Amino acid sequence: MKDKAIGEIFEVADYGDAFGFEYYENGLTQRLRLPVYIDPPKQQTEEERVVKFMGGYRRTTTKMEYVSKLVTTAGHLPMHVTLASFLKHEHLRIGGKAL
């Protein structure tokens, strides 16, 4: 079982110069443990409906996706700047899971 006091390991990669980090070798990544925790995913549903003339409605589109929140206990600006830059990378893994 993971120790929630430690946080999650972030691993990022990109191409060339990205967000102040340099990636000039194939396969070069950065790994950093941040005090961030991922809440279990929750399903979000979005629908578009058309109201029928005689009452009721008809669904035209339905979109479902799973959303997880990142929660942090750290309040220092440098950690938030690092987290924001890591989340913008082309390749991102959090806790060993590709996103």
C-alpha positions in Angstrom: 0.0 0.0 0.0 1.3 3.5 -0.9 2.2 5.8 1.9 0.0 8.9 1.4 2.4 11.0 3.3 5.0 10.8 0.5 3.0 11.8 -2.5 3.3 10.6 -6.1 6.2 10.2 -8.5 5.9 12.3 -11.7 7.9 11.4 -14.8 7.9 13.7 -17.7 9.5 13.9 -21.1 9.2 16.2 -24.1 11.2 17.3 -27.2 14.0 19.9 -27.3 13.6 22.8 -24.9 10.3 22.6 -23.1 9.1 24.7 -20.2 12.6 25.5 -19.0 13.8 21.9 -19.2 16.1 20.5 -21.9 15.4 17.1 -23.6 18.1 16.7 -26.3 18.5 12.9 -25.9 16.0 10.3 -26.9 14.5 8.6 -23.9 15.6 11.4 -21.5 13.0 11.9 -18.7 12.8 13.6 -15.4 11.4 12.1 -12.3 10.3 13.9 -9.2 8.2 13.0 -6.1 5.7 15.7 -5.4 3.3 16.0 -2.4 0.4 15.4 -4.7 -2.3 12.8 -4.4 -4.8 11.6 -7.0 -8.4 11.2 -5.9 -10.2 8.2 -7.4 -11.7 8.9 -10.8 -15.3 10.0 -11.0 -17.5 9.7 -14.0 -18.8 13.0 -15.5 -21.6 12.9 -18.1 -22.6 15.7 -20.5 -25.7 15.5 -22.7 -27.3 17.6 -25.4 -31.0 17.3 -25.7 -33.7 18.5 -28.1 -37.1 19.2 -26.7 -39.9 17.5 -28.7 -42.9 19.5 -29.8 -45.3 17.1 -28.2 -43.3 16.9 -24.9 -40.3 15.0 -23.8 -36.9 15.2 -25.2 -34.4 13.3 -27.5 -30.7 13.0 -26.7 -28.6 14.2 -29.6 -25.1 13.5 -28.0 -23.8 12.1 -24.8 -20.2 12.4 -23.6 -18.8 10.5 -20.6 -15.3 10.8 -19.2 -13.5 10.0 -16.0 -12.0 12.8 -14.1 -9.5 12.7 -11.2 -8.5 15.6 -9.0 -4.9 16.3 -8.0 -4.7 17.4 -4.4 -1.7 18.8 -2.8 -0.8 19.7 0.8 2.1 22.0 -0.2 1.6 25.7 -0.3 4.9 27.0 -1.5 5.0 28.7 -4.9 8.1 26.9 -6.3 6.3 23.5 -5.9 3.2 24.8 -7.7 5.4 26.3 -10.5 7.1 22.9 -10.9 3.8 21.0 -10.9 2.3 23.3 -13.5 5.3 22.9 -15.8 5.3 19.1 -15.4 1.6 18.9 -16.2 2.2 20.8 -19.6 4.7 18.2 -20.9 4.0 16.1 -23.9 4.6 12.8 -22.0 3.4 12.5 -18.4 3.3 9.6 -16.0 2.0 10.0 -12.4 2.4 7.1 -10.1 3.5 4.9 -13.0 0.4 5.5 -15.0 0.6 7.3 -18.4 -1.8 10.3 -18.8 
